[in-house]
Amino acid sequence: MNITLSVDERVAEAAREAARKMGKSLNQAVRDYLEQLAGQERQTTEWQAWEQRCLSGGGRLQGWKFDRDAVHDRG
């Protein structure tokens, strides 16, 4: 997919220089950033689903239940 962006010329030149220092074209740097941004959304969704699974399980993990006294037992 092709996308057209409007960016201040100074910003584009600075970004092009930063990309060059990373050994990339500005186009590749923007693609990489968009892929990272999309991955963060997916990761956030996965973490939220994991959190809900943990919370809906009543604090149990395969029969194990948190015991504050056992955690602090230095016995």
Contacts in CASP RR format, 6 or more apart in sequence:
PFRMAT RR
TARGET T0000
AUTHOR 0000-0000-0000
METHOD contacts of the structure
MODEL  1
MNITLSVDERVAEAAREAARKMGKSLNQAVRDYLEQLAGQERQTTEWQAW
EQRCLSGGGRLQGWKFDRDAVHDRG
5 30 0 8 1.000
7 15 0 8 1.000
12 26 0 8 1.000
15 26 0 8 1.000
15 29 0 8 1.000
16 26 0 8 1.000
18 29 0 8 1.000
19 25 0 8 1.000
19 26 0 8 1.000
19 28 0 8 1.000
19 29 0 8 1.000
22 29 0 8 1.000
24 32 0 8 1.000
59 65 0 8 1.000
59 66 0 8 1.000
END
